[in-house]
Amino acid sequence: MTDGGKKFLWGVVAGIAAAAFIKTDTFRKGCAKVVAGGLQLKDDAKEYFETIKEDAEDVKAEQDAKANA
C-alpha cells in the first residue's frame, strides 16, 4: 500500500471516529457549555463597555460645563 493510501485510510478512520464522538451527549453538553460561556462573555463585555461609555459622557459633560462657566 502506498503512503497516500495509508493516509487516506487514516483519514477515513479519523472521520468515522469524529462522527461517532459528535453524536455523544458529552460532546453536545460540552458544546452547550462553550456556547453559553461565549454568550455570557458577550453580555459581560457589552455591559462593561456601556459603563465606559457612560463614564466618558460624564467626563465630557463636566468639561463642557467648565468651559461654559
Secondary structure, 3 states (H helix, E strand, C coil): CCHHHHHHHHHHHHHHHHHHHHCCHHHHHHHHHHHHHHHHHHHHHHHHHHHHHHHHHHHHHHHHHHHHC
